[in-house]
Amino acid sequence: LAEYDAGGWVQAVKWSPSGNHLAFVSQNSTLTVVDVTQGAPGVTQTVYINDLPLRDLYWVSDTQIVGAGHGCKPLLFELSGSTW
């Protein structure tokens, strides 16, 4: 059990296919990814989006997330090393 700061209303929450990562998007135009491989609370990374907020997420694989929302275009986020 863990609690994470979202910085705004949470729009979508999705687990990765492996269950090793939890991703959520907030109304403040951020994507937060939590690595829970070491247990809760896990390591969090927040990506600030220079666009309107996302409304939903789709895990393409364990290293790729597609987000879509108010900006009317899909955005691809990819894990590179240990950074989103």
NUFI-139731 format. One line per 5 residues: for each residue x, y, z of N, C-alpha, C, O. Coordinates in steps of 0.001 Angstrom, whole numbers, padded with zeros to 6 digits. Layout:
N
X:Y:Z:X:Y:Z:X:Y:Z:X:Y:Z ~ ... .
END
This chain:
84
000843:-001160:000000:000000:000000:000000:000889:001223:000000:001818:001306:000803 ~ 000628:002174:-000880:001436:003392:-000964:000562:004541:-001449:-000485:004333:-002063 ~ 001012:005747:-001161:000315:006946:-001592:001305:007807:-002360:002445:007982:-001930 ~ 000871:008347:-003501:001741:009144:-004358:001117:010511:-004612:-000100:010635:-004745 ~ 001960:011525:-004676:001485:012872:-004979:001205:012974:-006471:002075:012695:-007296 .
-000015:013374:-006812:-000405:013480:-008215:-000343:014916:-008717:-000276:015132:-009927 ~ -000363:015896:-007833:-000299:017288:-008257:-001554:017800:-008922:-001550:018902:-009471 ~ -002612:017045:-008890:-003873:017435:-009516:-004799:016239:-009574:-004468:015164:-009075 ~ -005953:016423:-010180:-006886:015316:-010329:-006271:014234:-011197:-005706:014525:-012251 ~ -006377:013017:-010770:-005857:011885:-011548:-006874:011532:-012622:-008058:011351:-012338 .
-006396:011438:-013860:-007268:011146:-015001:-007273:009664:-015367:-008302:009138:-015789 ~ -006134:008984:-015210:-006044:007563:-015570:-004921:006913:-014780:-003912:007550:-014477 ~ -005102:005644:-014452:-004107:004845:-013743:-004038:003493:-014439:-005067:002851:-014650 ~ -002826:003053:-014800:-002682:001764:-015479:-001413:001055:-015004:-000383:001692:-014786 ~ -001496:-000269:-014845:-000341:-001105:-014541:000300:-001562:-015853:-000388:-001768:-016852 .
001625:-001715:-015836:002333:-002253:-017000:001971:-003728:-017157:001487:-004345:-016208 ~ 002198:-004303:-018338:001861:-005717:-018551:002527:-006656:-017550:001928:-007655:-017154 ~ 003757:-006351:-017133:004463:-007211:-016185:004041:-006960:-014741:004298:-007786:-013866 ~ 003392:-005817:-014490:003031:-005452:-013132:004157:-004794:-012362:004026:-004564:-011160 ~ 005273:-004481:-013033:006429:-003869:-012379:006345:-002348:-012298:007069:-001733:-011515 .
005477:-001738:-013091:005350:-000282:-013110:003878:000113:-013025:002995:-000565:-013552 ~ 003651:001226:-012347:002330:001831:-012269:002446:003222:-012863:003332:003986:-012477 ~ 001573:003564:-013790:001611:004885:-014418:000280:005586:-014191:-000782:004963:-014211 ~ 000362:006903:-013972:-000864:007685:-013881:-000628:009075:-014442:000479:009610:-014383 ~ -001697:009651:-014992:-001651:011006:-015532:-002594:011884:-014721:-003639:011441:-014243 .
-002186:013152:-014581:-002942:014097:-013769:-003364:015302:-014580:-002858:015548:-015675 ~ -004296:016042:-014025:-004828:017241:-014665:-003771:018334:-014821:-003977:019280:-015580 ~ -002635:018220:-014111:-001580:019232:-014216:-000583:018915:-015332:000548:019401:-015302 ~ -000982:018117:-016302:-000153:017760:-017474:001125:017035:-017084:002212:017390:-017540 ~ 000992:016017:-016237:002139:015186:-015881:001805:013719:-016061:000657:013294:-015933 .
002850:012961:-016364:002802:011501:-016353:003740:011075:-015243:004899:011490:-015220 ~ 003266:010261:-014330:004109:009735:-013262:004179:008231:-013414:003154:007566:-013564 ~ 005398:007690:-013374:005608:006251:-013471:006316:005806:-012196:007325:006386:-011795 ~ 005773:004777:-011570:006316:004250:-010324:006877:002861:-010600:006169:001992:-011109 ~ 008144:002649:-010266:008783:001341:-010381:008609:000638:-009041:009196:001054:-008042 .
007814:-000418:-009010:007529:-001107:-007760:008273:-002434:-007630:007900:-003276:-006813 ~ 009324:-002625:-008435:010065:-003880:-008384:010756:-004095:-007046:011018:-005235:-006661 ~ 011054:-003014:-006333:011676:-003131:-005011:010644:-003036:-003896:011008:-002940:-002724 ~ 009366:-003063:-004243:008295:-002953:-003265:007828:-001517:-003124:008395:-000603:-003725 ~ 006792:-001328:-002327:006243:000015:-002101:007151:000769:-001142:007720:000138:-000252 .
007320:002067:-001268:006575:002938:-002157:007104:002974:-003579:006404:003475:-004459 ~ 008290:002476:-003852:008817:002454:-005206:009486:003754:-005606:009397:004761:-004903 ~ 010156:003716:-006743:010854:004887:-007280:009929:005568:-008276:009445:004928:-009209 ~ 009679:006858:-008088:008780:007574:-008988:009554:008505:-009906:010559:009098:-009516 ~ 009068:008620:-011126:009572:009589:-012100:008376:010328:-012669:007374:009722:-013048 .
008496:011642:-012722:007420:012460:-013260:007886:013143:-014536:008942:013774:-014560 ~ 007097:013016:-015593:007367:013650:-016879:006397:014811:-017022:005182:014625:-016948 ~ 006932:016011:-017227:006097:017196:-017422:005818:017354:-018910:006744:017380:-019721 ~ 004556:017458:-019266:004128:017495:-020657:003848:018941:-021046:003101:019634:-020355 ~ 004439:019400:-022142:004212:020761:-022640:002993:020791:-023550:003066:021252:-024689 .
001891:020305:-023045:000660:020241:-023814:-000494:020150:-022828:-000290:020185:-021614 ~ -001681:020034:-023344:-002856:019878:-022498:-002819:018522:-021793:-002111:017620:-022242 ~ -003558:018361:-020711:-003503:017112:-019942:-003941:015889:-020736:-004763:015974:-021648 ~ -003367:014753:-020362:-003760:013473:-020929:-004969:012949:-020165:-005165:013270:-018993 ~ -005777:012137:-020844:-006975:011569:-020229:-006898:010055:-020064:-007606:009485:-019234 .
-006033:009392:-020859:-005950:007943:-020762:-004566:007466:-021168:-003826:008171:-021854 ~ -004229:006263:-020736:-002931:005646:-021017:-003141:004256:-021579:-004143:003596:-021304 ~ -002162:003823:-022381:-002142:002457:-022889:-000695:001981:-022889:000162:002607:-023512 ~ -000416:000887:-022202:000931:000311:-022201:001086:-000516:-023472:000400:-001524:-023644 ~ 001977:-000098:-024360:002272:-000850:-025578:003130:-002053:-025219:002932:-003149:-025742 .
004086:-001837:-024320:004961:-002879:-023784:005414:-002401:-022408:004943:-001370:-021926 ~ 006316:-003133:-021775:006815:-002705:-020469:007699:-001467:-020548:008039:-000887:-019517 ~ 008074:-001058:-021747:008959:000102:-021894:008340:001230:-022717:009008:002228:-022992 ~ 007081:001088:-023112:006428:002121:-023920:004991:002349:-023448:004230:001411:-023212 ~ 004653:003637:-023320:003304:004039:-022931:002794:005052:-023955:003518:005971:-024338 .
001573:004885:-024385:000922:005881:-025231:-000130:006584:-024383:-000937:005945:-023708 ~ -000104:007912:-024433:-001095:008713:-023728:-001856:009571:-024710:-001294:010046:-025698 ~ -003129:009770:-024444:-003957:010617:-025302:-004873:011445:-024419:-005231:011047:-023310 ~ -005241:012610:-024940:-006111:013451:-024130:-006550:014716:-024818:-006873:014716:-026006 ~ -006558:015800:-024060:-007089:017074:-024525:-006266:017709:-025646:-006764:018594:-026341 .
-005027:017281:-025836:-004198:017828:-026900:-004539:017278:-028273:-003995:017732:-029280 ~ -005450:016285:-028318:-005952:015698:-029579:-004873:015034:-030415:-004992:014964:-031638 ~ -003816:014543:-029764:-002808:013757:-030477:-002185:012784:-029485:-001979:013137:-028324 ~ -001882:011568:-029921:-001257:010609:-029012:000210:010975:-028760:000894:011494:-029642 ~ 000673:010697:-027547:002072:010927:-027184:002680:009596:-026766:002069:008836:-026016 .
003885:009317:-027252:004589:008085:-026912:005671:008399:-025886:006488:009295:-026092 ~ 005674:007661:-024784:006695:007778:-023759:007452:006456:-023746:006852:005382:-023769 ~ 008783:006551:-023709:009606:005354:-023790:010655:005355:-022687:011277:006377:-022396 ~ 010837:004185:-022079:011847:004016:-021048:013211:003862:-021721:013419:002942:-022512 ~ 014132:004764:-021405:015481:004737:-021976:016454:004593:-020815:016702:005548:-020079 .
017002:003397:-020658:017841:003129:-019490:016943:003043:-018270:016177:002092:-018115 ~ 017043:004046:-017405:016154:004081:-016222:015321:005355:-016208:014746:005701:-015176 ~ 015246:006063:-017343:014544:007340:-017424:013430:007283:-018455:013603:006777:-019563 ~ 012285:007814:-018059:011161:007924:-018997:011272:009195:-019782:010421:009475:-020627 .
END
